[in-house]
């Protein structure tokens, strides 16, 4: 039923189902639509001028569609980088319709609270969506990276949000964690469909719950990885890559977070994923601590 691709970091390159992220997209949107149309959801979710469940569902659908399109035709980065701007439209409308209850400022380290006014809606939100979606999509290639690390950030944001918004993420988060388990075991790949969808989920959820500052801290390892990759591509004209000897991964350059960790240091795939997941977890914990204290 599912298309299969070879797992380049397993002996024998076994074929693994690809694009299973569509399962997350379908379940998350159905779950959010059921919340909207049922009487089971907390009433306070509907006090906003625009529905939070429907807005989040539309953003996830946009992300899943863009990722599926990339899986099908392998879009070039110059096109893929700006595609998430389309997905920012429902989120912009949500904030615009709820200006009375939502802040248009962001607390930045060493600068304090910076007020953006209307520029927050028309400039900052599209930038947040574009950066978060692309940086999450860029940190992949190993079993677990595209699923476990985003799950850690989403768990941190969910823990900091109100009970009403936590209710929105229970179903999608459970499904994503199940996919993460099988992805880490090398049983499936979520593909760009999954990474784009989870990127849109994180960006949209952070904006809707006003946890932008926490997102900024949590996402720093992703930003570091993307900056390292882009600088290498622009100035060295070479891509990052690791060698696999049948058991371990090793790199001879420092062009990404993965190659930096494996630079002249052979590690198994699971060890690399565990190290990067730990790094993301540390920054997520710092984000949570920053809000609590």
N, C-alpha and C positions, 0 to 999 in steps of 0.2 A: 504493500500500500504506500509506503513512504520511500522517496528516493534515498539512495545510500551513497556515502562517500567514504574513501579509505581514511582510517585513523593513522596519520603519519607518524605518530609517536608510540605506536604499539608494534611489537614484533609481528611480521607478516602483513602489516597494514590491513587489519580486518575491516570489512565494510560495516558502517554504522548508520542507522537512520538519521536523516538530516531534516532540519526545518521543523522540529517538534515544538518549537516555540509557539506555533500556531495553536497548540492545545491551551497554553496560558492565555493567549489573546481571546479565544472563544469562551473559555470558562470565566475569565475576569469580566468580560463585557456582559455575559449572561447574568452573572452574579450581581453586578451593579445595576443592571436593568431590573432584576427581580427586587432588589432593595427599593428601587424607585417606585415600582408599581405595587408593591406589597404594603401591608400595614405592620410589618415586623421591624422596620427600621426606626431609630430614634427620631422623634418628631423635630428636634432642633436642626437636623440636616436640611429640612425643607424650609427653614426660616430665611434662607438666603434668597436673593432675587432670582438667581439662576441655580438650577439643581447641581449640587456637588457630585452625586453619583453619575448623572448623565454626562457631565463635563469630563469626569475622569474616564468614563467608558469611551467617549469619543476620542480622547487623547490616546488611549491604548489602542483603539482601532486604527488611528492614523499611524501610530508607530509600527503596528503589525503589518499594515499594508506597505509601508515604505521598506521595511525589512524584507518582506516577501518579494517585492519588486527587485530589490538588490540581489536576493537569492536567485531569482529567475534570470536576470540579464547582466548581473555583475557590474553595477554602476561604477563609474570612475569617481575617485574621491572628490574631484572638484564639483561634481553634481550632488553626490551623497552628503557632502558637508552642509549644504544649504537646504536640503529637503525638509529637515525638521522644522524649519520656519513656518511651513504650512500647518504643522500640527500645533503650533503655538496659538493659532487663531481662536479656538474655543476657550483656551486658558486665558487669553487676553480679554475675551468677552466676559468670562466669569468674574475676573477682577474688576473690570470696568463697571459691571452691573452691581458689584458689591463694594464699591469704594467707601461707603459709609462705615463698613465694619472691617475693612482690610487696610493694612498699612502699606504705604508705597515707599518705605524706607528699608535699608539693609544695614545691619550692624557689621562693620568691618574691623578686623584686628588693627589696633593702633590708631584708627581713625574714628571709632565710635559709630554712632548712628548717622548714616548719610541719607538725606531725603532727596528722592528723585522726582517726586511729583508725577505728572502725566508721562514723563519720559520712562518711568518704571514700566508702565503698561505697554508702550509702543516700541521701546528699545530694549530695556533690561530683560523683560520676560522672554522675548524671542532669543536673546543671547543666552539666557539660562537654558532654555530648551535645546538650542543648537549645540552648546558646549557639552552639556550633560549627556545628551544622546550620543554624540560622536565620540566623546572620551570613553564612555562605557563600551561602545562598539569596537574601539581600537584595542582595548585590553582583552585579548582573547587568544585563541590558537591552542590552548591546552585544556584538557578536560577539567571543568570546574571553574575556570576563571570567569567565563561569561555568565555563570549562574550563582556561585557561592558568594563572590565579592559584592555584586549588586544586592543580594539577599541580606547581607550584613548591614549595608547602608539602609535598606528599606526597613529592616527590623529596628534600627536605631531611630529612624524618623517616626515609625509607628509608635514606639514606646514614648516618644516625646509629645505626640499629638493628643487631642482630646478623645474621650471615649467614643464619641460619635464618629470621628474619622478613623479611629482604630477599627470600628465595626466595618467600615468600608473595605479595609485591607485584609481582614481575616481570611476570606476565601481566596483571593488572588495570591496572598503570601503563602498559604498552605500548598497550593498547586505549584508555585514556583519552587518551594523547598523540596517537593517531591521530584520535580524535574532536576533540581540541583543534585540530589542524591544519585540519580541514575546517570547524569552527565559526568559526575565525578568518577563514577565507576566505568565510564567509557561505553555506556550502553546506548546513549543517544547524544545528538547535537541539537541545540536549540536554534542554531543558525542566526542569520541577521534578523529574521522575523522575531526571534525571542529577545535578542540584545537590544534592538530598536524599541520593542514594546516595553521592556523593563526600564530602559532609559527614559522613555516618555512617562512611565509610571512614577519613577523617582522624581523627575523634574516637576511634573504636575502636582504630585502629592505635596512636595516641599513648598511650592508656591501657594497652593490652596490652604495649607495648614500654617502658613507664615513661618516656616522653618528654614528659610533661605540661608541664614547664617550657619545653621547646623549643617546644611547641605554643603556649603562652601568648605567647611573644615573636613567633612567626611570624604569629599571627592578629590582632595588634594593628591593622593597617590595616582589617581586616574589622570589628573591634569599633568603631573610630572611625567608620566609615561607618554602622553600625547605630545607634550612639548619636546621631549627627547626624540621621539620618532620624527616629528616634523622638522626639527632642526637638522637631523641627519639627512632627511630626504632633500631638503632645500640646499644644504651646503656641501654635503658629501655625495649626494645623488645615489645613495645606496639604501637598501631596505634592511630592516633587522631580521635576523634569522638564527635559529639554533640547530646544532647538529645532534642527531640521535644515533647512538652506537648500538642500539638494540636493547639497552638497559637504562642508560642515563642520557640526560641532555647537557650540552656544553656549548658555550659560544666563545668566539674569538674577538668580539667587539662589544661595545656598550651603546647600543642604539635603541634600547627600549628597557622597560623595567624587567622584563623576563631575561633579556641578554645581560643586563647589569648583574642580576643575581647569579646567573650561570656562567659569568665571565671567568674562564679558566678554573671553574669549580663544578665538576660533574655532579649533577643531582638528578634524582628520579623525577618524573613528571608530577607525582603527588607531592613530593617535597617542595617543588617550586610553587605549586598551587597553594600549599599550606603556608609557605612563607609570605606570599603576597596577600593571602586572606588574612593573615595575622597583622600585616601592615595596615590593611584597610580597617580591620577591627580596632586597632589602636587609635586611628584617627577618628573613627566613629565614636569610640568611648570618650575621646577628648571633646567631641562635639556635644555629646550627651552631658558630660560634666560641666561644660561651659554654660549650658542652658540651666541646669539644676542649681549651680552655684553662682 
